[in-house]
Amino acid sequence: NSLRDMAIHCKDAGFQYLVISDHSQSAFYAQGLKPDRILEQHAEIDLLNKELAPFKIFKSIESDILNDGSLDYSNEILNSFDLVIASIHSNLKMDETKAMNRLLNAINNPFTSILGHMTGRLLLSRPGYPVNLYNIIDACLENQVVIELNANPRRLDMDWRNLQEAFDKGVLISIDPDAHSTKGIADIRFGVLAAQKAGTIADQNLSCFNLAQMEAFISTQKVKRSNFI
């Protein structure tokens, strides 16, 4: 579906905002956005935000974590987004040392806002790469990074059994539908059900923030990255 389709669907469903996060340029298989297409998308978002106000579309990207843990764009391009979700999509066969080096480098990147599907697992078909959960949580706390609970029913990653470890340290989660269409937005419910199993409350979930709270969160993220522009 188009950006307009996604926005109108969310608005009609009662959401206050949409965080649109296409794949980045390394994800050629998903037609990830090259810099020129990012500029086009951001211009369209600016127009739609005027048309659909007070509903708001936030400019985001799911930036690939490359083999060395760097993100898939220059700092200048990363700074053009309100939020950056950092995720691994390639070279998934890793031992714990390799996986942790990659993940920690991405978490330490000041442009990373959310760590996407932490272990890369696909339920019933692909185990996740090994990670040290406690070290990841500590790094996310130190760097003001949120951990995603990917609500796609094939992922549900991070696992609900690990959520309390994040909450004990004060790290937020974000229940994200990983939607590639308007129909996929409904997958949020699977993430909500998983989070409820762990006793998650609204204050622990970034996706429960209202528009004003989300704008405040984004402001703190922009302060975090300000010294690296």
Accessible surface in RSA format (square Angstrom, percent):
REM  Atomic radii and reference values for relative SASA: ProtOr
REM  Chains: A
REM  Algorithm: Lee & Richards
REM  Probe-radius: 1.40
REM  Slices: 20
REM RES _ NUM      All-atoms   Total-Side   Main-Chain    Non-polar    All polar
REM                ABS   REL    ABS   REL    ABS   REL    ABS   REL    ABS   REL
RES ASN A   1   106.91  73.7  42.15  40.7  64.76 155.9  12.27  29.5  94.65  91.5
RES SER A   2    57.49  48.6  43.02  57.4  14.47  33.3  49.45 105.3   8.04  11.3
RES LEU A   3    19.99  11.1   9.43   6.7  10.56  26.5  11.94   8.4   8.05  21.7
RES ARG A   4    97.55  41.0  97.55  49.7   0.00   0.0  37.98  51.9  59.57  36.1
RES ASP A   5    60.16  42.1  54.31  54.1   5.85  13.8  10.20  24.0  49.96  49.8
RES MET A   6    13.76   7.1  13.76   9.1   0.00   0.0  13.22  11.2   0.53   0.7
RES ALA A   7     0.00   0.0   0.00   0.0   0.00   0.0   0.00   0.0   0.00   0.0
RES ILE A   8    64.13  36.5  64.13  47.8   0.00   0.0  64.13  46.2   0.00   0.0
RES HIS A   9    74.76  40.9  68.04  47.3   6.72  17.2  43.89  45.2  30.87  35.9
RES CYS A  10     6.08   4.6   6.08   6.8   0.00   0.0   0.00   0.0   6.08   6.6
RES LYS A  11    80.53  39.3  70.22  43.1  10.31  24.6  43.72  39.3  36.82  39.2
RES ASP A  12   116.26  81.4  78.88  78.5  37.38  88.4  33.19  78.1  83.06  82.8
RES ALA A  13    64.28  59.1  23.07  35.6  41.21  93.7  35.42  49.9  28.86  76.5
RES GLY A  14    62.50  77.1   0.00   N/A  62.50  77.1  35.45  97.3  27.05  60.6
RES PHE A  15    88.17  44.1  78.22  48.5   9.95  25.9  81.37  49.3   6.81  19.5
RES GLN A  16    93.89  52.5  84.04  61.4   9.85  23.4  36.75  78.2  57.14  43.3
RES TYR A  17    29.95  14.0  21.40  12.2   8.54  22.2  21.09  15.9   8.85  10.9
RES LEU A  18    20.74  11.5  18.63  13.3   2.11   5.3  20.74  14.6   0.00   0.0
RES VAL A  19    41.70  27.4  23.14  20.9  18.56  44.7  23.14  20.1  18.56  50.3
RES ILE A  20    19.37  11.0  18.84  14.0   0.53   1.3  19.37  13.9   0.00   0.0
RES SER A  21    33.42  28.2  11.22  15.0  22.20  51.1  10.60  22.6  22.82  32.0
RES ASP A  22    55.64  39.0  51.31  51.1   4.33  10.2   6.60  15.5  49.04  48.9
RES HIS A  23    27.44  15.0  24.79  17.2   2.65   6.8  15.74  16.2  11.70  13.6
RES SER A  24     0.00   0.0   0.00   0.0   0.00   0.0   0.00   0.0   0.00   0.0
RES GLN A  25    47.32  26.5  42.00  30.7   5.33  12.7   7.27  15.5  40.05  30.4
RES SER A  26    44.97  38.0  26.51  35.4  18.46  42.5  23.47  50.0  21.50  30.1
RES ALA A  27     0.03   0.0   0.00   0.0   0.03   0.1   0.03   0.0   0.00   0.0
RES PHE A  28   166.91  83.5 147.91  91.6  18.99  49.4 152.99  92.8  13.92  39.8
RES TYR A  29   127.95  59.7  89.22  50.8  38.72 100.8  96.14  72.3  31.80  39.2
RES ALA A  30    41.30  38.0  14.17  21.9  27.12  61.7  23.31  32.8  17.99  47.7
RES GLN A  31   137.87  77.1 126.12  92.2  11.75  28.0  42.20  89.8  95.67  72.6
RES GLY A  32     6.95   8.6   0.00   N/A   6.95   8.6   0.98   2.7   5.98  13.4
RES LEU A  33     9.38   5.2   9.38   6.7   0.00   0.0   9.38   6.6   0.00   0.0
RES LYS A  34   109.57  53.5 109.57  67.2   0.00   0.0  66.83  60.1  42.75  45.5
RES PRO A  35    54.60  39.8  53.05  48.4   1.55   5.6  53.58  44.2   1.02   6.4
RES ASP A  36    87.40  61.2  81.66  81.3   5.74  13.6  41.18  96.9  46.22  46.1
RES ARG A  37    96.67  40.6  94.53  48.2   2.14   5.1  32.95  45.0  63.72  38.6
RES ILE A  38     4.12   2.3   4.12   3.1   0.00   0.0   4.12   3.0   0.00   0.0
RES LEU A  39   128.64  71.6 122.92  87.9   5.72  14.4 123.37  86.6   5.27  14.2
RES GLU A  40   117.84  67.7 107.15  81.1  10.69  25.5  47.58  92.0  70.26  57.4
RES GLN A  41    20.82  11.6  17.05  12.5   3.76   9.0  11.99  25.5   8.83   6.7
RES HIS A  42    15.64   8.5  15.64  10.9   0.00   0.0   9.61   9.9   6.03   7.0
RES ALA A  43    55.65  51.2  48.66  75.1   6.99  15.9  53.63  75.5   2.01   5.3
RES GLU A  44    70.31  40.4  67.48  51.1   2.83   6.7  24.17  46.8  46.14  37.7
RES ILE A  45     0.00   0.0   0.00   0.0   0.00   0.0   0.00   0.0   0.00   0.0
RES ASP A  46    65.56  45.9  61.84  61.6   3.72   8.8  22.57  53.1  42.99  42.9
RES LEU A  47   121.64  67.7 117.45  84.0   4.20  10.5 117.52  82.5   4.12  11.1
RES LEU A  48     4.06   2.3   4.00   2.9   0.06   0.2   4.06   2.9   0.00   0.0
RES ASN A  49    31.70  21.9  26.93  26.0   4.76  11.5  18.14  43.7  13.56  13.1
RES LYS A  50   166.55  81.3 138.63  85.1  27.92  66.5  93.14  83.8  73.42  78.2
RES GLU A  51    99.76  57.3  65.46  49.5  34.30  81.7  43.63  84.4  56.13  45.8
RES LEU A  52    12.99   7.2  12.99   9.3   0.00   0.0  12.99   9.1   0.00   0.0
RES ALA A  53    63.30  58.2  42.21  65.1  21.09  48.0  42.56  59.9  20.74  54.9
RES PRO A  54   115.89  84.5 104.24  95.0  11.65  42.4 111.16  91.8   4.73  29.4
RES PHE A  55     8.94   4.5   2.98   1.8   5.96  15.5   5.57   3.4   3.37   9.6
RES LYS A  56    68.32  33.3  68.29  41.9   0.03   0.1  31.50  28.4  36.82  39.2
RES ILE A  57     1.81   1.0   0.25   0.2   1.56   3.8   0.25   0.2   1.56   4.2
RES PHE A  58     3.77   1.9   3.77   2.3   0.00   0.0   3.77   2.3   0.00   0.0
RES LYS A  59    40.17  19.6  40.12  24.6   0.05   0.1  10.97   9.9  29.20  31.1
RES SER A  60     0.00   0.0   0.00   0.0   0.00   0.0   0.00   0.0   0.00   0.0
RES ILE A  61     0.05   0.0   0.05   0.0   0.00   0.0   0.05   0.0   0.00   0.0
RES GLU A  62    18.53  10.6  18.53  14.0   0.00   0.0   3.55   6.9  14.98  12.2
RES SER A  63     0.00   0.0   0.00   0.0   0.00   0.0   0.00   0.0   0.00   0.0
RES ASP A  64     5.36   3.8   5.36   5.3   0.00   0.0   0.83   1.9   4.54   4.5
RES ILE A  65     0.79   0.5   0.10   0.1   0.69   1.7   0.10   0.1   0.69   1.9
RES LEU A  66    58.75  32.7  57.59  41.2   1.16   2.9  58.75  41.3   0.00   0.0
RES ASN A  67    73.86  50.9  68.47  66.2   5.39  13.0  22.42  54.0  51.44  49.7
RES ASP A  68    96.81  67.8  79.88  79.5  16.93  40.0  48.53 114.2  48.28  48.1
RES GLY A  69     0.62   0.8   0.00   N/A   0.62   0.8   0.00   0.0   0.62   1.4
RES SER A  70    46.75  39.5  40.87  54.5   5.88  13.5  39.34  83.8   7.41  10.4
RES LEU A  71    11.75   6.5   0.58   0.4  11.17  28.1   0.58   0.4  11.17  30.1
RES ASP A  72     8.60   6.0   5.98   6.0   2.62   6.2   2.61   6.2   5.98   6.0
RES TYR A  73    16.94   7.9   0.02   0.0  16.92  44.0   6.81   5.1  10.13  12.5
RES SER A  74    61.28  51.8  44.64  59.6  16.64  38.3  52.20 111.2   9.09  12.7
RES ASN A  75    68.04  46.9  63.31  61.2   4.73  11.4  13.24  31.9  54.80  53.0
RES GLU A  76   143.35  82.3 132.71 100.4  10.64  25.3  49.56  95.9  93.79  76.6
RES ILE A  77    39.31  22.4  36.74  27.4   2.57   6.2  39.31  28.3   0.00   0.0
RES LEU A  78     1.14   0.6   1.14   0.8   0.00   0.0   1.14   0.8   0.00   0.0
RES ASN A  79    45.72  31.5  35.28  34.1  10.45  25.2   1.23   3.0  44.49  43.0
RES SER A  80    52.05  44.0  28.72  38.3  23.33  53.7  39.42  84.0  12.63  17.7
RES PHE A  81     0.89   0.4   0.00   0.0   0.89   2.3   0.59   0.4   0.30   0.9
RES ASP A  82    20.60  14.4  20.60  20.5   0.00   0.0   0.12   0.3  20.47  20.4
RES LEU A  83     1.13   0.6   1.13   0.8   0.00   0.0   1.13   0.8   0.00   0.0
RES VAL A  84     0.00   0.0   0.00   0.0   0.00   0.0   0.00   0.0   0.00   0.0
RES ILE A  85    14.85   8.5  14.85  11.1   0.00   0.0  14.85  10.7   0.00   0.0
RES ALA A  86     0.00   0.0   0.00   0.0   0.00   0.0   0.00   0.0   0.00   0.0
RES SER A  87     0.00   0.0   0.00   0.0   0.00   0.0   0.00   0.0   0.00   0.0
RES ILE A  88     3.19   1.8   0.00   0.0   3.19   7.7   0.00   0.0   3.19   8.7
RES HIS A  89    35.95  19.7  13.87   9.6  22.08  56.5  14.91  15.4  21.05  24.5
RES SER A  90    50.35  42.5  44.80  59.8   5.55  12.8  38.68  82.4  11.67  16.4
RES ASN A  91    93.49  64.5  73.17  70.7  20.32  48.9  25.41  61.1  68.08  65.8
RES LEU A  92    41.40  23.1  30.27  21.7  11.14  28.0  30.35  21.3  11.06  29.8
RES LYS A  93   211.14 103.0 175.75 107.8  35.39  84.3 126.73 114.1  84.41  89.9
RES MET A  94    21.99  11.4   3.55   2.3  18.44  43.9   9.84   8.4  12.15  16.1
RES ASP A  95    94.90  66.5  82.42  82.0  12.48  29.5  43.13 101.5  51.77  51.6
RES GLU A  96    78.01  44.8  74.86  56.6   3.15   7.5  22.30  43.1  55.71  45.5
RES THR A  97    94.57  67.3  88.55  89.8   6.02  14.4  56.70  76.2  37.87  57.2
RES LYS A  98    71.84  35.0  69.80  42.8   2.04   4.9  47.19  42.5  24.66  26.3
RES ALA A  99     0.00   0.0   0.00   0.0   0.00   0.0   0.00   0.0   0.00   0.0
RES MET A 100    15.02   7.8  15.02   9.9   0.00   0.0  15.02  12.8   0.00   0.0
RES ASN A 101    81.59  56.3  79.16  76.5   2.43   5.8  17.59  42.3  64.00  61.9
RES ARG A 102     1.32   0.6   0.58   0.3   0.74   1.8   1.28   1.7   0.04   0.0
RES LEU A 103     1.30   0.7   1.30   0.9   0.00   0.0   1.30   0.9   0.00   0.0
RES LEU A 104    47.56  26.5  47.56  34.0   0.00   0.0  47.56  33.4   0.00   0.0
RES ASN A 105    74.83  51.6  66.04  63.8   8.80  21.2  11.26  27.1  63.57  61.4
RES ALA A 106     0.01   0.0   0.01   0.0   0.00   0.0   0.01   0.0   0.00   0.0
RES ILE A 107     0.00   0.0   0.00   0.0   0.00   0.0   0.00   0.0   0.00   0.0
RES ASN A 108    82.40  56.8  67.02  64.8  15.38  37.0  23.09  55.6  59.32  57.3
RES ASN A 109    29.08  20.1  23.93  23.1   5.15  12.4   6.40  15.4  22.68  21.9
RES PRO A 110    26.63  19.4  21.60  19.7   5.03  18.3  25.85  21.3   0.78   4.9
RES PHE A 111     1.50   0.8   0.74   0.5   0.77   2.0   1.16   0.7   0.34   1.0
RES THR A 112     0.03   0.0   0.03   0.0   0.00   0.0   0.03   0.0   0.00   0.0
RES SER A 113     0.13   0.1   0.13   0.2   0.00   0.0   0.00   0.0   0.13   0.2
RES ILE A 114     5.29   3.0   5.29   3.9   0.00   0.0   5.29   3.8   0.00   0.0
RES LEU A 115     0.15   0.1   0.14   0.1   0.00   0.0   0.14   0.1   0.00   0.0
RES GLY A 116     1.64   2.0   0.00   N/A   1.64   2.0   0.09   0.2   1.55   3.5
RES HIS A 117     2.06   1.1   2.04   1.4   0.02   0.1   0.74   0.8   1.32   1.5
RES MET A 118     1.63   0.8   1.47   1.0   0.16   0.4   1.63   1.4   0.00   0.0
RES THR A 119    23.53  16.7  23.53  23.9   0.00   0.0  22.56  30.3   0.96   1.5
RES GLY A 120     2.17   2.7   0.00   N/A   2.17   2.7   0.99   2.7   1.17   2.6
RES ARG A 121    41.81  17.6  41.81  21.3   0.00   0.0  14.83  20.3  26.98  16.4
RES LEU A 122    30.08  16.8  28.39  20.3   1.69   4.3  28.39  19.9   1.69   4.6
RES LEU A 123    62.46  34.8  52.05  37.2  10.41  26.2  54.53  38.3   7.93  21.3
RES LEU A 124   191.69 106.8 141.17 101.0  50.53 127.0 154.29 108.4  37.41 100.7
RES SER A 125    77.57  65.5  36.36  48.5  41.21  94.9  46.16  98.3  31.41  44.0
RES ARG A 126    77.35  32.5  72.77  37.1   4.58  10.9  40.23  55.0  37.12  22.5
RES PRO A 127   119.87  87.4  99.63  90.8  20.24  73.6 110.21  91.0   9.66  60.0
RES GLY A 128    28.12  34.7   0.00   N/A  28.12  34.7   3.33   9.2  24.78  55.5
RES TYR A 129    13.77   6.4   3.84   2.2   9.93  25.8   8.21   6.2   5.56   6.9
RES PRO A 130    62.19  45.3  51.18  46.7  11.01  40.0  62.19  51.3   0.00   0.0
RES VAL A 131    33.65  22.1  10.81   9.8  22.84  55.0  10.81   9.4  22.84  62.0
RES ASN A 132    48.96  33.8  43.14  41.7   5.83  14.0   8.33  20.1  40.63  39.3
RES LEU A 133    22.96  12.8  20.21  14.5   2.74   6.9  20.21  14.2   2.74   7.4
RES TYR A 134   132.72  62.0 131.93  75.1   0.79   2.1  95.15  71.5  37.57  46.3
RES ASN A 135    71.29  49.2  67.36  65.1   3.93   9.5   8.31  20.0  62.98  60.9
RES ILE A 136     0.00   0.0   0.00   0.0   0.00   0.0   0.00   0.0   0.00   0.0
RES ILE A 137     2.55   1.5   2.55   1.9   0.00   0.0   2.55   1.8   0.00   0.0
RES ASP A 138    61.05  42.8  56.90  56.6   4.15   9.8  26.36  62.0  34.69  34.6
RES ALA A 139    11.90  10.9   8.45  13.0   3.44   7.8  11.48  16.2   0.41   1.1
RES CYS A 140     0.69   0.5   0.00   0.0   0.69   1.6   0.00   0.0   0.69   0.7
RES LEU A 141    85.36  47.5  72.44  51.8  12.92  32.5  74.98  52.7  10.38  27.9
RES GLU A 142   143.11  82.2 112.62  85.2  30.49  72.6  41.41  80.1 101.69  83.0
RES ASN A 143    28.82  19.9  25.49  24.6   3.34   8.0   5.14  12.4  23.69  22.9
RES GLN A 144    96.89  54.2  83.81  61.3  13.08  31.2  41.76  88.9  55.13  41.8
RES VAL A 145     4.25   2.8   0.00   0.0   4.25  10.2   0.47   0.4   3.78  10.3
RES VAL A 146     3.56   2.3   3.56   3.2   0.00   0.0   3.56   3.1   0.00   0.0
RES ILE A 147     0.00   0.0   0.00   0.0   0.00   0.0   0.00   0.0   0.00   0.0
RES GLU A 148     8.11   4.7   8.11   6.1   0.00   0.0   0.00   0.0   8.11   6.6
RES LEU A 149     0.20   0.1   0.20   0.1   0.00   0.0   0.20   0.1   0.00   0.0
RES ASN A 150     1.83   1.3   1.83   1.8   0.00   0.0   0.00   0.0   1.83   1.8
RES ALA A 151     0.00   0.0   0.00   0.0   0.00   0.0   0.00   0.0   0.00   0.0
RES ASN A 152    37.09  25.6  37.09  35.8   0.00   0.0   1.14   2.8  35.94  34.7
RES PRO A 153    56.24  41.0  45.13  41.1  11.11  40.4  45.30  37.4  10.95  68.0
RES ARG A 154   132.65  55.7 130.93  66.7   1.72   4.1  56.15  76.7  76.50  46.4
RES ARG A 155    33.16  13.9  33.16  16.9   0.00   0.0   0.87   1.2  32.28  19.6
RES LEU A 156    39.79  22.2  39.05  27.9   0.74   1.9  39.05  27.4   0.74   2.0
RES ASP A 157     0.66   0.5   0.66   0.7   0.00   0.0   0.00   0.0   0.66   0.7
RES MET A 158     0.43   0.2   0.00   0.0   0.43   1.0   0.04   0.0   0.39   0.5
RES ASP A 159    16.02  11.2  13.92  13.9   2.09   5.0   9.53  22.4   6.48   6.5
RES TRP A 160    83.68  33.6  80.70  39.1   2.98   7.0  70.09  37.4  13.59  22.0
RES ARG A 161   166.85  70.1 140.14  71.4  26.71  63.6  52.48  71.7 114.37  69.3
RES ASN A 162    43.49  30.0  43.49  42.0   0.00   0.0   0.00   0.0  43.49  42.0
RES LEU A 163     0.00   0.0   0.00   0.0   0.00   0.0   0.00   0.0   0.00   0.0
RES GLN A 164    87.44  48.9  87.35  63.8   0.09   0.2  48.62 103.5  38.82  29.4
RES GLU A 165    63.17  36.3  61.03  46.2   2.14   5.1   4.33   8.4  58.83  48.0
RES ALA A 166     0.00   0.0   0.00   0.0   0.00   0.0   0.00   0.0   0.00   0.0
RES PHE A 167    20.83  10.4   2.62   1.6  18.20  47.4   4.64   2.8  16.19  46.3
RES ASP A 168   101.98  71.4  64.66  64.4  37.32  88.2  27.45  64.6  74.53  74.3
RES LYS A 169    93.53  45.6  79.32  48.7  14.21  33.8  66.20  59.6  27.33  29.1
RES GLY A 170    58.03  71.6   0.00   N/A  58.03  71.6  33.74  92.6  24.29  54.4
RES VAL A 171     6.97   4.6   1.05   1.0   5.92  14.3   4.81   4.2   2.16   5.9
RES LEU A 172    41.79  23.3  38.86  27.8   2.92   7.3  38.88  27.3   2.91   7.8
RES ILE A 173     0.00   0.0   0.00   0.0   0.00   0.0   0.00   0.0   0.00   0.0
RES SER A 174     3.66   3.1   3.66   4.9   0.00   0.0   0.00   0.0   3.66   5.1
RES ILE A 175     9.89   5.6   6.43   4.8   3.46   8.3   6.43   4.6   3.46   9.4
RES ASP A 176    23.36  16.4  23.25  23.1   0.11   0.3  12.90  30.4  10.46  10.4
RES PRO A 177    29.44  21.5  29.39  26.8   0.05   0.2  29.39  24.3   0.05   0.3
RES ASP A 178    37.43  26.2  20.55  20.4  16.88  39.9  14.46  34.0  22.97  22.9
RES ALA A 179    28.65  26.3   3.82   5.9  24.83  56.5   4.87   6.9  23.78  63.0
RES HIS A 180   131.02  71.6 100.64  70.0  30.38  77.7  88.99  91.7  42.03  48.9
RES SER A 181    35.96  30.4  35.89  47.9   0.07   0.2  23.60  50.3  12.36  17.3
RES THR A 182    27.58  19.6  26.82  27.2   0.76   1.8   5.91   7.9  21.67  32.8
RES LYS A 183   178.81  87.2 165.93 101.8  12.87  30.7 118.34 106.5  60.47  64.4
RES GLY A 184    14.32  17.7   0.00   N/A  14.32  17.7  14.11  38.7   0.20   0.5
RES ILE A 185    12.02   6.8  11.39   8.5   0.63   1.5  11.39   8.2   0.63   1.7
RES ALA A 186    65.53  60.3  51.24  79.1  14.29  32.5  63.10  88.9   2.43   6.4
RES ASP A 187    30.79  21.6  30.79  30.6   0.00   0.0   0.00   0.0  30.79  30.7
RES ILE A 188    42.66  24.3  42.66  31.8   0.00   0.0  42.66  30.7   0.00   0.0
RES ARG A 189   141.59  59.4 137.18  69.9   4.41  10.5  54.68  74.7  86.90  52.7
RES PHE A 190    59.07  29.6  56.20  34.8   2.87   7.5  56.95  34.5   2.12   6.1
RES GLY A 191     0.00   0.0   0.00   N/A   0.00   0.0   0.00   0.0   0.00   0.0
RES VAL A 192    54.24  35.7  54.24  49.1   0.00   0.0  54.24  47.1   0.00   0.0
RES LEU A 193    97.29  54.2  95.33  68.2   1.96   4.9  95.35  67.0   1.94   5.2
RES ALA A 194     9.40   8.6   6.42   9.9   2.98   6.8   8.90  12.5   0.51   1.3
RES ALA A 195     2.99   2.8   2.99   4.6   0.00   0.0   2.99   4.2   0.00   0.0
RES GLN A 196   111.26  62.2  93.34  68.2  17.92  42.7  35.15  74.8  76.11  57.7
RES LYS A 197   132.79  64.8 100.35  61.6  32.45  77.3  67.98  61.2  64.82  69.0
RES ALA A 198    19.08  17.5   2.63   4.1  16.45  37.4  10.16  14.3   8.92  23.6
RES GLY A 199    53.62  66.1   0.00   N/A  53.62  66.1  35.34  97.0  18.28  40.9
RES THR A 200    25.20  17.9   5.27   5.3  19.93  47.5   5.27   7.1  19.93  30.1
RES ILE A 201   102.79  58.5  96.73  72.1   6.06  14.6 102.79  74.0   0.00   0.0
RES ALA A 202    60.09  55.2  48.43  74.7  11.65  26.5  51.41  72.4   8.68  23.0
RES ASP A 203   111.45  78.1  99.30  98.8  12.14  28.7  26.43  62.2  85.02  84.8
RES GLN A 204    44.16  24.7  42.92  31.4   1.24   3.0  15.95  34.0  28.21  21.4
RES ASN A 205     7.94   5.5   7.94   7.7   0.00   0.0   1.47   3.5   6.47   6.3
RES LEU A 206     2.12   1.2   2.12   1.5   0.00   0.0   2.12   1.5   0.00   0.0
RES SER A 207    49.11  41.5  21.97  29.3  27.15  62.5  21.91  46.7  27.20  38.1
RES CYS A 208    68.44  51.8  37.71  42.1  30.73  72.2  12.66  32.1  55.78  60.1
RES PHE A 209    39.68  19.9  34.62  21.4   5.06  13.2  35.20  21.3   4.48  12.8
RES ASN A 210    67.21  46.3  62.20  60.1   5.01  12.1  22.52  54.2  44.68  43.2
RES LEU A 211    36.08  20.1  35.87  25.7   0.21   0.5  35.87  25.2   0.21   0.6
RES ALA A 212    69.86  64.2  60.40  93.2   9.46  21.5  62.19  87.6   7.67  20.3
RES GLN A 213    88.36  49.4  82.53  60.3   5.82  13.9  26.79  57.0  61.57  46.7
RES MET A 214     4.42   2.3   4.42   2.9   0.00   0.0   4.42   3.8   0.00   0.0
RES GLU A 215    66.18  38.0  62.58  47.3   3.60   8.6  24.05  46.5  42.14  34.4
RES ALA A 216    58.24  53.6  49.95  77.1   8.30  18.9  56.81  80.0   1.43   3.8
RES PHE A 217    23.24  11.6  17.88  11.1   5.36  13.9  22.66  13.7   0.58   1.6
RES ILE A 218     8.73   5.0   8.73   6.5   0.00   0.0   8.73   6.3   0.00   0.0
RES SER A 219    62.84  53.1  58.60  78.2   4.24   9.8  31.13  66.3  31.71  44.4
RES THR A 220    67.03  47.7  62.54  63.4   4.48  10.7  60.23  80.9   6.80  10.3
RES GLN A 221     2.98   1.7   2.86   2.1   0.12   0.3   0.34   0.7   2.64   2.0
RES LYS A 222    91.18  44.5  86.76  53.2   4.42  10.5  46.74  42.1  44.44  47.3
RES VAL A 223   108.55  71.4 102.43  92.7   6.12  14.7 104.53  90.8   4.01  10.9
RES LYS A 224    34.51  16.8  16.87  10.4  17.63  42.0  26.80  24.1   7.71   8.2
RES ARG A 225     2.04   0.9   2.04   1.0   0.00   0.0   0.53   0.7   1.51   0.9
RES SER A 226    57.07  48.2  40.97  54.7  16.09  37.1  29.81  63.5  27.26  38.2
RES ASN A 227   135.53  93.5 101.17  97.8  34.36  82.7  24.32  58.5 111.21 107.5
RES PHE A 228   109.04  54.6  95.46  59.1  13.58  35.3 102.40  62.1   6.64  19.0
RES ILE A 229   128.99  73.4  70.40  52.4  58.59 141.2  89.71  64.6  39.28 106.6
END  Absolute sums over single chains surface
CHAIN  1 A    10997.2       9036.3       1960.8       6252.6       4744.5
END  Absolute sums over all chains
TOTAL         10997.2       9036.3       1960.8       6252.6       4744.5
